[in-house]
Amino acid sequence: MPQLNDLQLADLLDEVGTAIECEVPVAGSLRRIAEHQHGRLGQAATSLLTRMGNGESLEACFETLNLNDAGQVTAAIRGAAQTGNPEVLHHFAETLRTRHELKNTIRLNWFYPCVLTFVAYTMFVIHLAPTVRDNEQLVTQWPSLAVQASFWVENSWWIPPCIASVMLGAMAIYLARSQQLPAAIRQSLFYSTLASQLDAHVPETQALRTAALMAGETELAQTKSASFSTPRVRELMNGIGEHSISEQVNSRSTRQTSLGDPAQPLFANDIQRAELRRLALETENSARRREVILHRILPQAVSFGLGIAMILGMVLIFIAPIYADVS
């Protein structure tokens, strides 16, 4: 079966999440997709319907779709089914859409620097290099590097385009396939999923397992009786901030116990969920800032630098020596 792209998978997960939220059979939503959608999405919905009709669970059906993010998808479906709240599914669907948009952003933002490089090289091969070769004896102040490059491209001009084509092809293949979500985004999914599960009063061990699967933490997901005191969980909680959630909960719990407050356990759980959501937002914002720097600001800086380099190179390397000899 053809593999679903991020947008198609996000739409499918949103449909499943809406069915769970409205407490209607998921098969009805899948049947509507199969009847009204064509291509990969319709084929996927038909396949899911067939397997569900054979008695397979929704999680098992999705595992047969050969998804790159199969672990996160099944964990999100399980989390939504456990709580009856599709928050995890919708959040993961938005994460997939963001990844799809990021790929388009990378293509668009790096297109202009590539065009500038192509224009600069074409001008050098067609106009500037022949001018240097034809006037080498007349203009004595050509930079030696410019003279050597001009004679080199006379017979080897095709080598740089071949290298560039291989690099662009490799980049296109890299962007075409689905990459693993960035570590910060996976960590944010861990926090937000865990908070959602605890909100629905899912047992701690079960909630941690679902959150670990969403974060791609396979070893943690396989840990029996995982809790907030598990070393890997404590490490994740200490990833941002000076104190872990467990330390904050224990500190405040001690104060509440000394005051004899019977609502202390509920208060501690509220602290956990609030801190988890804060960590989720903070790690996600950190990942977004990094993406802005790498995929928006950096390409713009490269484009600006290439433009300035083309102008200065034209003036200093090719035009200035001519005027210097004439004067």
Protein Blocks (a to p, Z undefined) as FASTA:
>chain_A
ZZddfklmmmmmmmmmmmmmnopafklmmmmmmmmpgcjllmmmmmmmmmmmnopafklm
mmmnopaklmmmmmmmmmmmmnopaklmmmmmmmmmmmmmmmmmmmmmmmmmmmmmmmmm
mmmmmmmmmmmmmmmmmmmmbcfklmmmmmmmmmmmmmmmmmmmmmmmmmmmmmmpccdd
dfklmmmmmmmmmmmmmmnopafklmmmmmmmmnopaklmmpghiafklmklmmmmmmgo
jbdfklmmmmmmmmmmmnopaklmmmmmmmmmmmmmmmmmmmmmmmmmmmmmmmmmmmmm
mmmmmmmmmmmmmmmmmmmmmmmmmZZ
